[in-house]
Amino acid sequence: MYVVEKKDEHLMGLPAHELKHLGFSEQGQKILKTLAQQPAYPKEIARQLNVHEQKVYYHIHMFEKKGLIHVVRKEDKGGAVAKWYGLVEPAFVVRFKELEHMEKIPATVQPLFEPFIANGSLNGKIVIGSPDPHGPERARARDINAAVDFALFLGTFLNMHHVPAVSIDTDVRQSELAENLILIGGPVTNKVTKLFNDSLPIRFDAKKNIYSTRTKKRYTHDESALLIQMPNPRAQNKHLLIIAGKRHAGTRAAVLLLLKSGHLIQKKSKGIVAHVIEGIDEDGDGIVDHAKILE
């Protein structure tokens, strides 16, 4: 359980443990639980709990003084004014230290996501290829399914969401290239990926195959992909996260690896995470449903 408070567009919180009572008597707790159901006046509470009305008034005055309950309405009953009381909130917290920024990035994907999440918010922009014909090859991006799956996965680690978080590659301005960027799709369908391609330790060659500068290997299968997190060569203290397949099946494979096997991602070496991934169709339905790391 966590105690959470929204403060300055961020979520602050602390781990918490639920107490079964607040040190009040059993009768006091019953009165609070009665008011948690709906507002009531003391005489009605006494009738429901089958206790003396004076005892209810005693607890009501104490709870009101402590700020746990308040008057929600008044009504004339037989010449007297009856006050209906209700809880100020349905739950109460006793805090012993200041609230802290909530971070919930699991260790398995922390090497990839940490630069892109700050104070529970996305610290960067996701860029996907345009579905319209564009670029020298008039290509249409088909990575949208993988992009949505990735965005939903990333969203589980965020406390706050700011719009817009996603841009189409054709809409990205020159000034935005010096930011934290998450690029989905290869250089044929995502022109921003193409701008950074020659700087990558694993990149796409002239024939659109994946080439590793480390192992000197080439990967030609449509289901192959690269997954890279590295400093942005266009800006200090900014980073790139690139998820790109030779074809859309490869991009899907890289996202599947994140979702299902994030623990296989290696820690940074010289500030870089770089993998070649291959998608596998295990059930033979023509759709990639599993992924493995080739290097």
Sine and cosine of phi, psi and omega as CSV:
sin_phi,cos_phi,sin_psi,cos_psi,sin_omega,cos_omega
0.00,0.00,0.60,-0.80,0.04,-1.00
-0.80,-0.60,0.57,-0.82,0.19,-0.98
-1.00,-0.10,0.82,-0.57,-0.12,-0.99
-0.79,-0.61,0.64,-0.76,0.07,-1.00
-0.68,-0.73,0.72,-0.70,0.07,-1.00
-0.99,0.11,0.82,-0.57,-0.05,-1.00
-0.62,-0.78,0.87,-0.49,0.02,-1.00
0.80,0.61,0.75,0.66,0.05,-1.00
0.91,0.41,0.29,0.96,0.08,-1.00
-0.78,-0.62,0.36,-0.93,0.08,-1.00
-0.98,-0.18,0.79,-0.62,0.07,-1.00
-0.93,-0.36,0.52,-0.85,-0.03,-1.00
-0.27,-0.96,0.13,-0.99,0.07,-1.00
-0.56,-0.83,0.57,-0.82,0.16,-0.99
-0.88,0.47,0.57,-0.82,-0.05,-1.00
-0.65,-0.76,0.39,-0.92,0.07,-1.00
-0.84,-0.54,0.74,-0.68,-0.04,-1.00
-0.98,0.20,0.80,-0.60,0.09,-1.00
-1.00,-0.08,0.61,-0.79,-0.04,-1.00
-0.97,0.24,-0.35,0.94,0.06,-1.00
-0.45,-0.89,0.23,-0.97,-0.05,-1.00
-0.95,-0.30,0.40,0.91,-0.02,-1.00
1.00,0.06,0.07,1.00,0.04,-1.00
-0.99,0.10,0.30,-0.95,0.05,-1.00
-0.92,0.39,0.26,-0.97,0.03,-1.00
-0.86,0.51,-0.61,0.79,0.01,-1.00
-0.92,0.39,-0.64,0.77,0.04,-1.00
-0.89,0.46,-0.65,0.76,0.03,-1.00
-0.90,0.43,-0.63,0.78,0.02,-1.00
-0.90,0.44,-0.61,0.79,0.02,-1.00
-0.91,0.42,-0.69,0.72,0.02,-1.00
-0.89,0.45,-0.65,0.76,0.01,-1.00
-0.91,0.41,-0.57,0.82,0.06,-1.00
-0.91,0.42,-0.68,0.73,0.01,-1.00
-0.95,0.32,-0.38,0.92,0.05,-1.00
-0.93,0.36,-0.44,0.90,0.01,-1.00
-0.97,0.25,-0.73,0.68,0.04,-1.00
-0.18,-0.98,0.43,-0.90,0.03,-1.00
-0.86,0.51,0.50,-0.86,0.00,-1.00
-0.42,-0.91,0.32,-0.95,0.06,-1.00
-0.97,-0.22,0.42,-0.91,-0.16,-0.99
-0.78,0.63,-0.67,0.74,-0.03,-1.00
-0.89,0.45,-0.64,0.77,0.02,-1.00
-0.92,0.39,-0.63,0.78,0.03,-1.00
-0.89,0.46,-0.70,0.71,0.01,-1.00
-0.87,0.50,-0.64,0.77,0.01,-1.00
-0.92,0.40,-0.68,0.73,-0.02,-1.00
-0.90,0.43,-0.62,0.78,-0.07,-1.00
-1.00,-0.06,-0.08,1.00,0.01,-1.00
0.85,0.53,0.75,0.66,0.04,-1.00
-0.78,-0.63,0.21,-0.98,-0.01,-1.00
-0.93,0.36,0.65,-0.76,-0.06,-1.00
-0.87,0.49,-0.56,0.83,-0.04,-1.00
-0.90,0.43,-0.57,0.82,0.03,-1.00
-0.92,0.39,-0.60,0.80,0.04,-1.00
-0.91,0.42,-0.69,0.73,0.01,-1.00
-0.87,0.50,-0.62,0.79,0.01,-1.00
-0.86,0.52,-0.75,0.66,-0.01,-1.00
-0.93,0.36,-0.61,0.79,0.00,-1.00
-0.87,0.50,-0.71,0.70,0.00,-1.00
-0.89,0.45,-0.64,0.77,-0.01,-1.00
-0.92,0.39,-0.70,0.71,-0.01,-1.00
-0.91,0.41,-0.61,0.80,0.01,-1.00
-0.92,0.39,-0.62,0.79,0.01,-1.00
-0.91,0.41,-0.58,0.82,0.00,-1.00
-0.99,0.15,-0.10,0.99,0.02,-1.00
0.99,0.16,0.34,0.94,0.00,-1.00
-1.00,0.06,-0.48,0.88,-0.01,-1.00
-0.75,-0.66,0.28,-0.96,0.06,-1.00
-0.50,-0.87,0.27,-0.96,0.01,-1.00
-0.98,0.21,0.83,-0.56,0.00,-1.00
-0.99,-0.15,-0.43,0.90,0.11,-0.99
-0.24,-0.97,0.30,-0.95,0.04,-1.00
-0.82,-0.58,0.50,-0.87,-0.03,-1.00
-0.50,-0.87,0.64,-0.76,0.03,-1.00
-0.98,0.21,0.82,-0.57,0.02,-1.00
-0.75,-0.66,0.97,-0.24,0.05,-1.00
0.88,0.48,0.63,0.78,0.02,-1.00
1.00,0.03,-0.14,0.99,0.04,-1.00
-0.92,-0.40,0.40,-0.92,0.00,-1.00
-0.99,-0.11,0.89,-0.46,0.05,-1.00
-1.00,-0.08,0.73,-0.69,0.00,-1.00
-0.96,-0.26,0.81,-0.59,0.09,-1.00
-1.00,0.00,0.80,-0.60,0.00,-1.00
-0.95,-0.31,0.53,-0.85,0.09,-1.00
-0.62,-0.78,0.30,-0.95,0.05,-1.00
-0.93,0.36,0.62,-0.79,0.09,-1.00
-0.90,0.44,-0.66,0.75,0.07,-1.00
-0.59,-0.80,0.40,-0.92,-0.01,-1.00
-0.96,0.27,-0.18,0.98,0.03,-1.00
-0.54,-0.84,0.43,-0.90,-0.03,-1.00
-0.75,-0.66,0.53,-0.85,-0.09,-1.00
-0.78,-0.63,0.66,-0.75,0.17,-0.99
-0.95,-0.32,0.90,-0.44,-0.09,-1.00
-0.96,-0.29,0.71,-0.70,-0.04,-1.00
-0.93,-0.37,-0.07,1.00,0.08,-1.00
-0.51,-0.86,0.24,-0.97,-0.03,-1.00
-0.93,0.37,0.54,-0.84,0.06,-1.00
-0.91,0.41,0.51,-0.86,-0.04,-1.00
-0.88,-0.48,0.42,-0.91,0.10,-1.00
-0.87,0.50,0.70,-0.71,-0.03,-1.00
-1.00,-0.01,0.83,-0.55,0.10,-1.00
-0.84,-0.54,0.70,-0.71,-0.06,-1.00
-0.65,-0.76,0.63,0.78,0.05,-1.00
-1.00,0.09,0.88,-0.48,0.00,-1.00
-0.92,0.40,0.47,-0.88,-0.06,-1.00
-0.87,0.49,-0.47,0.88,-0.06,-1.00
-0.90,0.44,-0.58,0.82,-0.03,-1.00
-0.91,-0.41,0.12,0.99,-0.04,-1.00
-0.86,0.52,-0.64,0.77,0.02,-1.00
-0.85,0.52,-0.49,0.87,-0.01,-1.00
-1.00,0.09,-0.69,0.72,-0.23,-0.97
-0.99,-0.10,-0.33,0.94,-0.16,-0.99
-0.81,0.59,-0.70,0.71,-0.01,-1.00
-0.92,0.39,-0.33,0.94,-0.11,-0.99
-0.99,-0.12,0.02,1.00,0.04,-1.00
-0.77,-0.63,0.84,-0.55,0.00,-1.00
-0.71,-0.71,0.82,-0.58,0.00,-1.00
0.81,0.59,0.60,0.80,0.06,-1.00
0.98,0.18,0.10,0.99,-0.01,-1.00
-0.87,-0.50,0.41,-0.91,0.06,-1.00
-0.92,0.38,0.82,-0.57,-0.02,-1.00
-0.94,-0.33,0.95,0.31,-0.04,-1.00
0.39,-0.92,-0.23,-0.97,-0.04,-1.00
-0.70,-0.71,0.64,-0.77,0.11,-0.99
-1.00,-0.06,0.76,-0.65,-0.01,-1.00
-0.86,-0.51,0.84,-0.55,0.04,-1.00
-0.88,-0.47,0.35,-0.94,0.00,-1.00
-0.96,0.29,0.51,-0.86,0.02,-1.00
-0.95,0.32,0.65,-0.76,0.06,-1.00
-0.97,0.23,-0.14,0.99,0.03,-1.00
-1.00,0.02,0.44,-0.90,0.04,-1.00
-0.85,0.53,0.78,-0.63,-0.01,-1.00
-0.36,-0.93,0.26,-0.97,-0.02,-1.00
0.98,0.19,0.13,-0.99,-0.03,-1.00
-0.84,0.54,-0.50,0.86,-0.04,-1.00
-1.00,-0.10,0.08,1.00,0.01,-1.00
0.79,0.62,0.69,0.73,-0.09,-1.00
-0.99,0.12,0.50,-0.87,0.11,-0.99
-0.94,-0.33,0.78,-0.63,0.03,-1.00
-0.95,0.32,0.69,-0.73,0.05,-1.00
-0.84,-0.54,0.42,0.91,-0.04,-1.00
-1.00,-0.08,0.14,0.99,-0.14,-0.99
-0.87,0.49,-0.61,0.79,0.01,-1.00
-0.89,0.46,-0.72,0.70,0.02,-1.00
-0.90,0.43,-0.62,0.79,0.00,-1.00
-0.90,0.44,-0.66,0.76,0.02,-1.00
-0.92,0.40,-0.69,0.72,0.04,-1.00
-0.86,0.51,-0.68,0.74,0.02,-1.00
-0.90,0.44,-0.70,0.71,-0.03,-1.00
-0.89,0.46,-0.65,0.76,0.04,-1.00
-0.90,0.44,-0.65,0.76,0.03,-1.00
-0.90,0.43,-0.74,0.67,0.02,-1.00
-0.88,0.48,-0.61,0.80,-0.03,-1.00
-0.89,0.46,-0.39,0.92,0.02,-1.00
-0.93,0.37,-0.27,0.96,0.00,-1.00
-0.98,-0.19,0.05,1.00,-0.04,-1.00
-0.96,-0.26,0.59,-0.81,0.10,-0.99
-0.99,-0.14,-0.47,0.88,-0.03,-1.00
-0.76,-0.64,0.46,-0.89,-0.01,-1.00
-0.75,-0.66,0.78,-0.62,0.02,-1.00
-0.91,-0.42,0.71,-0.71,-0.03,-1.00
-0.97,-0.26,0.64,-0.77,-0.04,1.00
-1.00,0.05,0.54,-0.84,0.03,-1.00
-0.95,-0.30,-0.26,0.97,-0.09,-1.00
-0.84,-0.55,0.65,-0.76,0.08,-1.00
-0.79,-0.61,0.51,-0.86,0.17,-0.98
-0.98,0.18,0.60,-0.80,-0.09,-1.00
-0.82,0.57,-0.58,0.82,-0.02,-1.00
-0.95,0.30,-0.20,0.98,-0.02,-1.00
-0.98,-0.18,-0.11,0.99,-0.07,-1.00
-0.96,0.28,0.79,-0.61,0.00,-1.00
-1.00,0.09,0.36,-0.93,-0.02,-1.00
-0.84,0.55,-0.65,0.76,-0.03,-1.00
-0.91,0.42,-0.45,0.89,-0.03,-1.00
-0.98,0.22,-0.20,0.98,0.01,-1.00
-0.94,0.33,-0.28,0.96,-0.01,-1.00
-0.99,-0.13,0.48,0.88,0.02,-1.00
-0.91,-0.42,0.01,-1.00,0.20,-0.98
-0.95,0.32,0.83,-0.56,-0.08,-1.00
-0.79,-0.62,0.72,-0.69,0.16,-0.99
-0.94,-0.33,0.93,-0.37,-0.10,-0.99
-0.96,-0.28,0.82,-0.58,-0.01,-1.00
-0.89,-0.45,0.85,-0.53,-0.03,-1.00
0.95,-0.32,0.50,-0.87,-0.04,-1.00
-0.98,0.17,-0.02,-1.00,-0.12,-0.99
-0.93,0.36,-0.30,0.95,0.03,-1.00
-0.96,0.29,-0.65,0.76,-0.08,-1.00
-0.97,-0.23,-0.23,0.97,0.01,-1.00
-0.79,-0.61,0.97,-0.24,-0.11,-0.99
-0.94,0.35,-0.34,0.94,0.06,-1.00
-0.96,0.29,-0.64,0.77,0.11,-0.99
-0.85,0.53,-0.65,0.76,0.00,-1.00
-0.88,0.48,-0.61,0.80,-0.01,-1.00
-0.89,0.46,-0.55,0.83,-0.05,-1.00
-0.99,-0.12,-0.13,0.99,-0.18,-0.98
-0.80,0.60,-0.72,0.70,-0.08,-1.00
-0.93,0.36,-0.23,0.97,0.01,-1.00
-1.00,-0.03,-0.08,1.00,-0.13,-0.99
-1.00,0.06,0.60,-0.80,0.07,-1.00
-0.93,0.36,-0.45,0.89,0.16,-0.99
-0.83,-0.55,0.83,-0.55,-0.18,-0.98
-0.62,-0.78,0.03,-1.00,0.07,-1.00
-0.99,-0.13,0.73,-0.68,0.01,-1.00
-1.00,0.04,-0.11,-0.99,-0.08,-1.00
-0.89,0.45,-0.42,0.91,0.01,-1.00
-1.00,-0.08,0.19,0.98,0.04,-1.00
0.93,0.36,0.32,0.95,0.16,-0.99
-1.00,0.05,0.34,-0.94,0.01,-1.00
-1.00,0.02,0.78,-0.63,-0.05,-1.00
-0.83,-0.56,0.75,-0.66,0.02,-1.00
-0.98,-0.18,0.86,-0.51,0.04,-1.00
-0.96,0.29,-0.28,0.96,-0.02,-1.00
-0.99,0.14,-0.73,0.68,-0.07,-1.00
-0.98,-0.22,-0.15,0.99,-0.05,-1.00
0.90,0.44,0.38,0.93,0.01,-1.00
-1.00,-0.08,0.47,-0.88,0.11,-0.99
-0.89,-0.45,0.59,-0.81,-0.02,-1.00
-0.84,-0.54,0.87,-0.49,-0.17,-0.99
-0.95,-0.33,-0.15,0.99,-0.05,-1.00
-0.95,0.32,0.58,-0.81,0.02,-1.00
-0.88,0.48,-0.44,0.90,-0.06,-1.00
-1.00,0.05,0.06,1.00,0.01,-1.00
-1.00,0.08,0.44,-0.90,-0.06,-1.00
-0.45,-0.90,0.28,-0.96,0.13,-0.99
-0.89,-0.45,0.52,-0.85,0.05,-1.00
-0.73,-0.69,0.92,-0.40,-0.12,-0.99
-0.72,-0.70,0.69,-0.73,0.21,-0.98
-0.77,-0.64,0.83,-0.56,-0.11,-0.99
-0.40,-0.92,0.25,-0.97,0.08,-1.00
-0.88,0.48,0.57,-0.82,0.06,-1.00
-0.96,0.27,0.89,-0.46,-0.04,-1.00
-0.91,0.41,-0.17,0.98,-0.02,-1.00
-0.99,-0.13,-0.03,1.00,-0.05,-1.00
-0.34,-0.94,0.64,-0.77,0.08,-1.00
-0.96,0.28,0.57,-0.82,0.07,-1.00
0.89,0.47,0.33,0.95,0.12,-0.99
-0.88,-0.48,0.38,-0.92,-0.11,-0.99
-0.73,-0.69,0.32,-0.95,0.11,-0.99
-0.89,-0.45,0.64,-0.77,0.22,-0.98
-0.82,-0.57,0.89,-0.45,-0.08,-1.00
-0.88,-0.48,0.83,-0.56,0.03,-1.00
-0.85,-0.52,0.97,-0.23,-0.17,-0.99
-0.57,-0.82,0.77,-0.64,0.05,-1.00
-0.96,-0.27,0.32,-0.95,0.11,-0.99
-0.86,0.50,-0.62,0.79,0.14,-0.99
-0.73,-0.68,0.04,-1.00,-0.05,-1.00
-0.89,0.46,-0.44,0.90,0.05,-1.00
-0.91,0.42,-0.56,0.83,0.04,-1.00
-0.94,0.35,-0.67,0.74,0.06,-1.00
-0.87,0.50,-0.67,0.74,0.06,-1.00
-0.86,0.51,-0.65,0.76,0.00,-1.00
-0.88,0.47,-0.68,0.73,-0.01,-1.00
-0.90,0.44,-0.65,0.76,0.03,-1.00
-0.92,0.39,-0.65,0.76,0.04,-1.00
-0.87,0.50,-0.63,0.78,0.02,-1.00
-0.88,0.47,-0.68,0.74,0.04,-1.00
-0.88,0.48,-0.71,0.71,-0.08,-1.00
-0.94,0.34,-0.64,0.77,-0.15,-0.99
-0.97,-0.24,-0.47,0.88,-0.13,-0.99
-0.68,-0.74,0.66,0.75,-0.01,-1.00
-0.85,0.53,-0.43,0.90,-0.02,-1.00
-0.92,0.39,-0.27,0.96,0.00,-1.00
-0.99,0.15,-0.23,0.97,-0.02,-1.00
-0.93,0.37,0.78,-0.63,-0.05,-1.00
-0.97,0.25,0.37,-0.93,0.09,-1.00
-0.95,0.32,0.29,-0.96,-0.04,-1.00
-0.89,0.46,0.63,-0.78,0.14,-0.99
-0.85,-0.52,0.90,-0.44,-0.08,-1.00
0.84,0.54,0.60,0.80,0.06,-1.00
0.98,0.19,0.21,0.98,-0.08,-1.00
-0.75,-0.66,0.66,-0.75,0.23,-0.97
-0.93,-0.36,0.81,-0.58,-0.04,-1.00
-0.57,-0.82,0.84,-0.54,-0.01,-1.00
-0.70,-0.71,0.50,-0.87,0.25,-0.97
-0.96,-0.28,0.74,-0.67,-0.11,-0.99
-0.84,-0.55,0.56,-0.83,0.06,-1.00
-0.83,-0.56,0.73,-0.68,0.06,-1.00
-1.00,0.05,0.52,-0.85,-0.03,-1.00
-0.75,-0.66,0.69,-0.73,0.09,-1.00
-0.99,-0.15,1.00,-0.01,-0.12,-0.99
-0.96,0.29,-0.55,0.83,-0.07,-1.00
-0.99,-0.12,0.04,1.00,0.12,-0.99
0.95,0.32,0.40,0.91,-0.01,-1.00
-0.99,-0.10,0.12,0.99,0.03,-1.00
1.00,0.05,0.05,1.00,-0.01,-1.00
-0.87,-0.50,0.75,-0.66,0.03,-1.00
-0.88,0.47,0.81,-0.58,-0.01,-1.00
-0.77,-0.64,0.09,1.00,0.01,-1.00
-0.48,-0.88,0.36,-0.93,0.00,-1.00
-0.54,-0.84,0.49,-0.87,0.06,-1.00
-0.67,-0.74,0.39,-0.92,0.01,-1.00
-1.00,0.00,0.81,-0.59,0.05,-1.00
-1.00,0.01,-0.55,0.83,0.11,-0.99
-0.32,-0.95,0.00,0.00,0.00,0.00
